[in-house]
Amino acid sequence: MKDTLNIAEPVIQAKGVDLVFQTGDGPVQALKDVTLTINRGDFVSFIGPSGCGKTTFLRAIAGLETPTGGQLSVNGLSPDAARRARAYGYVFQAAGLYPWRTIAGNIKLPLEIMGFSRAEQAERVERVLKLVDLEGFGRKFPWQLSGGMQQRASIARALAFDADILLMDEPFGALDEIVRDRLNEELLRLWAATDKTIGFVTHSIPEAVYLSTKIVVMSPRPGRITDVIESPLPRHRPLDIRDTAQFIEIAHRVRDGLRAGHHDEI
């Protein structure tokens, strides 16, 4: 369990962040005046309509996009410096596994690039396969696994070098509801076991409410934050918590925030 001191420790800080893309049709403002603090151990979901800047902000945190205004820091460093310091693991919408590599081979690829010894690679692969409940599947190839298992392997790859921050860009969006529910449960178990700080992009209100300690509601482009909801739900969350009055109340607030964002655009 986290102690109170760790919960209050800022890890990601954004102050007045703007991001404008230059395109052939002129400038496009993806983010506008985004201010947010994510503390160590938080599970933060970003939710909003398509094109609202959720993924752009996640990529900016990861140093994959560069803000054109404001300030953004990760562990007190610039996002680019934090990326070079291997501060985070990143899970994309698609698993992105190389079909010619085994599952173990895919997971250890970043470890090979980083120069870990073969013994250390083997130990870390075994550990993360166990974390994501894929023990015994290391010698399988991606095509031999279901979509949900492939996505778990992608999460294992992001965990292999043991970064403190895990950034996840709608990793379960393409999966059916039954598989998604199971992976949501497993992700909460994984979060509890590793104490990572997680940033998670989703289009699903129930998913955002079920997973998060903090829900960031964003408006249509230019992406702005319309609400930040600190979840009162307990850390231990069985799936049937979604039937409780408290859960439904939070979901209504998220929905209201999404509607308010649309109204501001009209």
Contacts in CASP RR format, 6 or more apart in sequence:
PFRMAT RR
TARGET T0000
AUTHOR 0000-0000-0000
METHOD contacts of the structure
MODEL  1
MKDTLNIAEPVIQAKGVDLVFQTGDGPVQALKDVTLTINRGDFVSFIGPS
GCGKTTFLRAIAGLETPTGGQLSVNGLSPDAARRARAYGYVFQAAGLYPW
RTIAGNIKLPLEIMGFSRAEQAERVERVLKLVDLEGFGRKFPWQLSGGMQ
QRASIARALAFDADILLMDEPFGALDEIVRDRLNEELLRLWAATDKTIGF
VTHSIPEAVYLSTKIVVMSPRPGRITDVIESPLPRHRPLDIRDTAQFIEI
AHRVRDGLRAGHHDEI
1 235 0 8 1.000
2 40 0 8 1.000
2 41 0 8 1.000
2 195 0 8 1.000
6 40 0 8 1.000
6 41 0 8 1.000
7 39 0 8 1.000
7 40 0 8 1.000
7 41 0 8 1.000
7 42 0 8 1.000
8 39 0 8 1.000
9 39 0 8 1.000
9 40 0 8 1.000
10 37 0 8 1.000
10 38 0 8 1.000
10 39 0 8 1.000
10 40 0 8 1.000
11 38 0 8 1.000
11 39 0 8 1.000
11 40 0 8 1.000
11 41 0 8 1.000
11 42 0 8 1.000
11 74 0 8 1.000
11 75 0 8 1.000
11 164 0 8 1.000
11 165 0 8 1.000
11 197 0 8 1.000
12 36 0 8 1.000
12 37 0 8 1.000
12 38 0 8 1.000
12 61 0 8 1.000
12 72 0 8 1.000
12 73 0 8 1.000
12 74 0 8 1.000
12 165 0 8 1.000
12 197 0 8 1.000
13 36 0 8 1.000
13 37 0 8 1.000
13 38 0 8 1.000
13 71 0 8 1.000
13 72 0 8 1.000
13 73 0 8 1.000
13 76 0 8 1.000
14 34 0 8 1.000
14 35 0 8 1.000
14 36 0 8 1.000
14 37 0 8 1.000
14 57 0 8 1.000
14 70 0 8 1.000
14 71 0 8 1.000
14 72 0 8 1.000
15 35 0 8 1.000
15 70 0 8 1.000
15 71 0 8 1.000
15 72 0 8 1.000
16 33 0 8 1.000
16 34 0 8 1.000
16 35 0 8 1.000
16 69 0 8 1.000
16 70 0 8 1.000
16 71 0 8 1.000
17 31 0 8 1.000
17 33 0 8 1.000
17 34 0 8 1.000
17 35 0 8 1.000
17 57 0 8 1.000
17 60 0 8 1.000
17 67 0 8 1.000
17 69 0 8 1.000
17 70 0 8 1.000
17 71 0 8 1.000
17 72 0 8 1.000
18 29 0 8 1.000
18 31 0 8 1.000
18 32 0 8 1.000
18 33 0 8 1.000
18 34 0 8 1.000
18 67 0 8 1.000
18 68 0 8 1.000
18 69 0 8 1.000
18 70 0 8 1.000
19 29 0 8 1.000
19 30 0 8 1.000
19 31 0 8 1.000
19 56 0 8 1.000
19 57 0 8 1.000
19 60 0 8 1.000
19 65 0 8 1.000
19 66 0 8 1.000
19 67 0 8 1.000
19 68 0 8 1.000
19 69 0 8 1.000
20 27 0 8 1.000
20 28 0 8 1.000
20 29 0 8 1.000
20 30 0 8 1.000
20 68 0 8 1.000
21 27 0 8 1.000
21 28 0 8 1.000
21 30 0 8 1.000
22 28 0 8 1.000
28 221 0 8 1.000
29 221 0 8 1.000
29 222 0 8 1.000
29 223 0 8 1.000
30 51 0 8 1.000
30 53 0 8 1.000
30 56 0 8 1.000
30 221 0 8 1.000
30 222 0 8 1.000
30 223 0 8 1.000
31 53 0 8 1.000
31 56 0 8 1.000
31 57 0 8 1.000
31 60 0 8 1.000
31 67 0 8 1.000
31 222 0 8 1.000
31 223 0 8 1.000
31 224 0 8 1.000
32 222 0 8 1.000
32 223 0 8 1.000
32 224 0 8 1.000
33 224 0 8 1.000
34 57 0 8 1.000
34 223 0 8 1.000
34 224 0 8 1.000
34 225 0 8 1.000
35 225 0 8 1.000
36 216 0 8 1.000
36 225 0 8 1.000
36 228 0 8 1.000
38 44 0 8 1.000
38 197 0 8 1.000
38 199 0 8 1.000
38 214 0 8 1.000
39 197 0 8 1.000
40 164 0 8 1.000
40 197 0 8 1.000
41 195 0 8 1.000
41 196 0 8 1.000
41 197 0 8 1.000
41 198 0 8 1.000
41 213 0 8 1.000
42 197 0 8 1.000
42 198 0 8 1.000
42 199 0 8 1.000
42 213 0 8 1.000
42 214 0 8 1.000
43 191 0 8 1.000
43 197 0 8 1.000
43 198 0 8 1.000
43 199 0 8 1.000
43 200 0 8 1.000
43 211 0 8 1.000
43 212 0 8 1.000
43 213 0 8 1.000
43 214 0 8 1.000
44 198 0 8 1.000
44 199 0 8 1.000
44 200 0 8 1.000
44 212 0 8 1.000
44 213 0 8 1.000
44 214 0 8 1.000
44 215 0 8 1.000
44 216 0 8 1.000
45 199 0 8 1.000
45 200 0 8 1.000
45 201 0 8 1.000
45 202 0 8 1.000
45 207 0 8 1.000
45 208 0 8 1.000
45 211 0 8 1.000
45 212 0 8 1.000
45 214 0 8 1.000
45 215 0 8 1.000
45 216 0 8 1.000
46 54 0 8 1.000
46 57 0 8 1.000
46 58 0 8 1.000
46 199 0 8 1.000
46 200 0 8 1.000
46 201 0 8 1.000
46 202 0 8 1.000
46 216 0 8 1.000
46 218 0 8 1.000
47 54 0 8 1.000
47 201 0 8 1.000
47 202 0 8 1.000
47 203 0 8 1.000
47 204 0 8 1.000
47 205 0 8 1.000
47 208 0 8 1.000
47 215 0 8 1.000
47 216 0 8 1.000
47 217 0 8 1.000
47 218 0 8 1.000
47 254 0 8 1.000
47 258 0 8 1.000
48 54 0 8 1.000
48 203 0 8 1.000
48 217 0 8 1.000
48 218 0 8 1.000
48 219 0 8 1.000
48 258 0 8 1.000
49 220 0 8 1.000
49 258 0 8 1.000
49 262 0 8 1.000
50 203 0 8 1.000
51 220 0 8 1.000
51 221 0 8 1.000
52 218 0 8 1.000
52 219 0 8 1.000
52 220 0 8 1.000
52 221 0 8 1.000
52 223 0 8 1.000
53 218 0 8 1.000
53 221 0 8 1.000
53 223 0 8 1.000
54 201 0 8 1.000
54 218 0 8 1.000
55 169 0 8 1.000
55 170 0 8 1.000
55 201 0 8 1.000
56 65 0 8 1.000
57 218 0 8 1.000
58 167 0 8 1.000
58 169 0 8 1.000
58 199 0 8 1.000
58 201 0 8 1.000
59 65 0 8 1.000
59 169 0 8 1.000
60 66 0 8 1.000
60 67 0 8 1.000
60 72 0 8 1.000
60 79 0 8 1.000
61 72 0 8 1.000
61 74 0 8 1.000
61 79 0 8 1.000
61 88 0 8 1.000
61 167 0 8 1.000
61 199 0 8 1.000
62 79 0 8 1.000
62 83 0 8 1.000
62 88 0 8 1.000
62 90 0 8 1.000
62 167 0 8 1.000
63 79 0 8 1.000
63 80 0 8 1.000
63 82 0 8 1.000
63 83 0 8 1.000
64 83 0 8 1.000
66 80 0 8 1.000
72 78 0 8 1.000
72 79 0 8 1.000
73 79 0 8 1.000
73 82 0 8 1.000
74 82 0 8 1.000
74 87 0 8 1.000
74 88 0 8 1.000
74 165 0 8 1.000
75 82 0 8 1.000
75 85 0 8 1.000
75 87 0 8 1.000
75 164 0 8 1.000
75 165 0 8 1.000
76 82 0 8 1.000
77 85 0 8 1.000
77 87 0 8 1.000
82 88 0 8 1.000
86 114 0 8 1.000
86 161 0 8 1.000
86 163 0 8 1.000
87 163 0 8 1.000
87 164 0 8 1.000
87 165 0 8 1.000
88 163 0 8 1.000
88 164 0 8 1.000
88 165 0 8 1.000
88 166 0 8 1.000
88 167 0 8 1.000
89 158 0 8 1.000
89 159 0 8 1.000
89 161 0 8 1.000
89 163 0 8 1.000
89 165 0 8 1.000
89 166 0 8 1.000
89 167 0 8 1.000
90 158 0 8 1.000
90 167 0 8 1.000
90 168 0 8 1.000
90 169 0 8 1.000
91 151 0 8 1.000
91 154 0 8 1.000
91 155 0 8 1.000
91 158 0 8 1.000
91 166 0 8 1.000
91 167 0 8 1.000
91 168 0 8 1.000
91 169 0 8 1.000
91 171 0 8 1.000
92 154 0 8 1.000
92 169 0 8 1.000
92 171 0 8 1.000
93 169 0 8 1.000
93 170 0 8 1.000
93 171 0 8 1.000
93 173 0 8 1.000
93 174 0 8 1.000
94 174 0 8 1.000
95 142 0 8 1.000
95 147 0 8 1.000
95 150 0 8 1.000
95 151 0 8 1.000
95 153 0 8 1.000
95 154 0 8 1.000
96 154 0 8 1.000
97 103 0 8 1.000
97 106 0 8 1.000
97 142 0 8 1.000
97 150 0 8 1.000
97 153 0 8 1.000
97 154 0 8 1.000
97 157 0 8 1.000
98 106 0 8 1.000
98 109 0 8 1.000
98 142 0 8 1.000
99 141 0 8 1.000
99 142 0 8 1.000
99 143 0 8 1.000
100 141 0 8 1.000
101 109 0 8 1.000
101 141 0 8 1.000
101 142 0 8 1.000
102 138 0 8 1.000
102 139 0 8 1.000
102 140 0 8 1.000
102 141 0 8 1.000
103 129 0 8 1.000
103 134 0 8 1.000
103 137 0 8 1.000
103 138 0 8 1.000
103 139 0 8 1.000
103 140 0 8 1.000
103 141 0 8 1.000
103 142 0 8 1.000
103 145 0 8 1.000
103 153 0 8 1.000
104 125 0 8 1.000
104 129 0 8 1.000
104 138 0 8 1.000
104 139 0 8 1.000
105 125 0 8 1.000
105 138 0 8 1.000
106 142 0 8 1.000
106 153 0 8 1.000
106 157 0 8 1.000
107 125 0 8 1.000
107 128 0 8 1.000
107 129 0 8 1.000
107 138 0 8 1.000
107 153 0 8 1.000
107 156 0 8 1.000
107 157 0 8 1.000
107 160 0 8 1.000
108 121 0 8 1.000
108 122 0 8 1.000
108 124 0 8 1.000
108 125 0 8 1.000
108 160 0 8 1.000
109 157 0 8 1.000
110 157 0 8 1.000
110 160 0 8 1.000
110 161 0 8 1.000
111 120 0 8 1.000
111 121 0 8 1.000
111 124 0 8 1.000
111 125 0 8 1.000
111 160 0 8 1.000
111 161 0 8 1.000
112 121 0 8 1.000
114 161 0 8 1.000
116 124 0 8 1.000
116 161 0 8 1.000
124 160 0 8 1.000
124 161 0 8 1.000
124 162 0 8 1.000
125 138 0 8 1.000
125 156 0 8 1.000
125 160 0 8 1.000
128 156 0 8 1.000
128 157 0 8 1.000
128 159 0 8 1.000
128 160 0 8 1.000
129 135 0 8 1.000
129 136 0 8 1.000
129 137 0 8 1.000
129 138 0 8 1.000
129 156 0 8 1.000
131 156 0 8 1.000
131 159 0 8 1.000
131 190 0 8 1.000
131 193 0 8 1.000
131 194 0 8 1.000
132 152 0 8 1.000
132 153 0 8 1.000
132 155 0 8 1.000
132 156 0 8 1.000
132 159 0 8 1.000
132 186 0 8 1.000
132 190 0 8 1.000
133 152 0 8 1.000
133 186 0 8 1.000
134 149 0 8 1.000
134 152 0 8 1.000
134 153 0 8 1.000
134 156 0 8 1.000
137 145 0 8 1.000
137 149 0 8 1.000
137 153 0 8 1.000
142 150 0 8 1.000
142 153 0 8 1.000
145 153 0 8 1.000
146 179 0 8 1.000
147 175 0 8 1.000
147 179 0 8 1.000
148 172 0 8 1.000
148 175 0 8 1.000
148 179 0 8 1.000
148 183 0 8 1.000
151 171 0 8 1.000
151 172 0 8 1.000
151 175 0 8 1.000
151 183 0 8 1.000
152 183 0 8 1.000
152 186 0 8 1.000
154 171 0 8 1.000
155 166 0 8 1.000
155 168 0 8 1.000
155 171 0 8 1.000
155 187 0 8 1.000
155 190 0 8 1.000
158 166 0 8 1.000
159 166 0 8 1.000
159 190 0 8 1.000
159 194 0 8 1.000
159 196 0 8 1.000
163 196 0 8 1.000
164 196 0 8 1.000
164 197 0 8 1.000
165 196 0 8 1.000
165 197 0 8 1.000
165 198 0 8 1.000
165 199 0 8 1.000
166 196 0 8 1.000
166 197 0 8 1.000
166 198 0 8 1.000
166 199 0 8 1.000
167 198 0 8 1.000
167 199 0 8 1.000
168 198 0 8 1.000
168 199 0 8 1.000
168 200 0 8 1.000
168 201 0 8 1.000
169 201 0 8 1.000
170 201 0 8 1.000
170 202 0 8 1.000
170 203 0 8 1.000
171 200 0 8 1.000
172 179 0 8 1.000
172 180 0 8 1.000
172 183 0 8 1.000
172 184 0 8 1.000
172 202 0 8 1.000
172 207 0 8 1.000
173 180 0 8 1.000
173 202 0 8 1.000
173 203 0 8 1.000
173 204 0 8 1.000
175 183 0 8 1.000
180 207 0 8 1.000
181 239 0 8 1.000
184 207 0 8 1.000
184 210 0 8 1.000
184 211 0 8 1.000
184 239 0 8 1.000
185 239 0 8 1.000
187 211 0 8 1.000
188 210 0 8 1.000
188 211 0 8 1.000
188 237 0 8 1.000
190 196 0 8 1.000
191 198 0 8 1.000
192 235 0 8 1.000
200 208 0 8 1.000
200 211 0 8 1.000
200 212 0 8 1.000
202 208 0 8 1.000
202 211 0 8 1.000
205 251 0 8 1.000
205 254 0 8 1.000
205 255 0 8 1.000
205 258 0 8 1.000
206 242 0 8 1.000
206 251 0 8 1.000
208 215 0 8 1.000
208 254 0 8 1.000
209 215 0 8 1.000
209 231 0 8 1.000
209 233 0 8 1.000
209 242 0 8 1.000
209 247 0 8 1.000
209 250 0 8 1.000
209 251 0 8 1.000
209 254 0 8 1.000
210 237 0 8 1.000
210 239 0 8 1.000
210 241 0 8 1.000
210 242 0 8 1.000
210 247 0 8 1.000
212 231 0 8 1.000
213 230 0 8 1.000
213 231 0 8 1.000
214 228 0 8 1.000
214 229 0 8 1.000
214 230 0 8 1.000
214 231 0 8 1.000
215 227 0 8 1.000
215 228 0 8 1.000
215 229 0 8 1.000
215 231 0 8 1.000
215 250 0 8 1.000
215 254 0 8 1.000
216 225 0 8 1.000
216 227 0 8 1.000
216 228 0 8 1.000
217 225 0 8 1.000
217 226 0 8 1.000
217 227 0 8 1.000
217 228 0 8 1.000
217 229 0 8 1.000
217 254 0 8 1.000
217 257 0 8 1.000
217 258 0 8 1.000
218 224 0 8 1.000
218 225 0 8 1.000
218 226 0 8 1.000
219 225 0 8 1.000
219 226 0 8 1.000
219 260 0 8 1.000
219 261 0 8 1.000
219 262 0 8 1.000
219 264 0 8 1.000
219 265 0 8 1.000
220 261 0 8 1.000
220 262 0 8 1.000
220 265 0 8 1.000
226 257 0 8 1.000
226 258 0 8 1.000
226 260 0 8 1.000
226 261 0 8 1.000
226 264 0 8 1.000
227 253 0 8 1.000
227 254 0 8 1.000
227 257 0 8 1.000
227 260 0 8 1.000
229 250 0 8 1.000
229 253 0 8 1.000
229 254 0 8 1.000
231 250 0 8 1.000
232 246 0 8 1.000
232 250 0 8 1.000
233 241 0 8 1.000
233 246 0 8 1.000
233 247 0 8 1.000
233 250 0 8 1.000
241 247 0 8 1.000
END
